[in-house]
Amino acid sequence: MGVITVLLMALYVVIGGLTTLYLLFSFPAVIVWKFYRKFKNGISLFR
């Protein structure tokens, strides 16, 4: 395999990893935030 191909594959791995980490932390954070607002302020979970 060529050097450019290996560099592109490494770039795709990094981009995919960053996207996965973002989703891994953002979805639970939003859910926790909604429950926090529900219990602290009485705001609906669906608002």
N, C-alpha and C positions, 0 to 999 in steps of 0.2 A: 504494500500500500504506500501511496505517496505521502509525503510530509504534509501537504495541504489537506489531504483526506483525514489524516490523523488529527490535525489541528481543528478541522471542522467538527469531527466527532467529539473532541474534547469540549468544544464550545457548546455543542448541543447538550452534552451531559450536564454542563454547568447551568445552562438555561433551564433545562428540565428539573434539575435539583432545586434551583431557586424557586421555581413555580410550585413545586411540591411542598417546599418548606413554607411558602406563603399560605397556601391552602391549609396546610396542617395546623398553623397557628391562628389564622384569621377566622375560620368557621367556629371553632370552640370559643374564641374571644367574643364574637358577636352573640353567641348563645348565652355565655356568662353575663355579658353586658345587659342583655334583655331581661334575664332573671334578676339581676341586681336592680334595674330600674323598676321591675314589677314589685319587688319586696320593699324597696326604699321609698318609692314615690307612688306606688299603686297604678302605674301606667300599664296599659294592656300590652301583652306580648306581641300583638299583631299590628301595633301602631308604628 
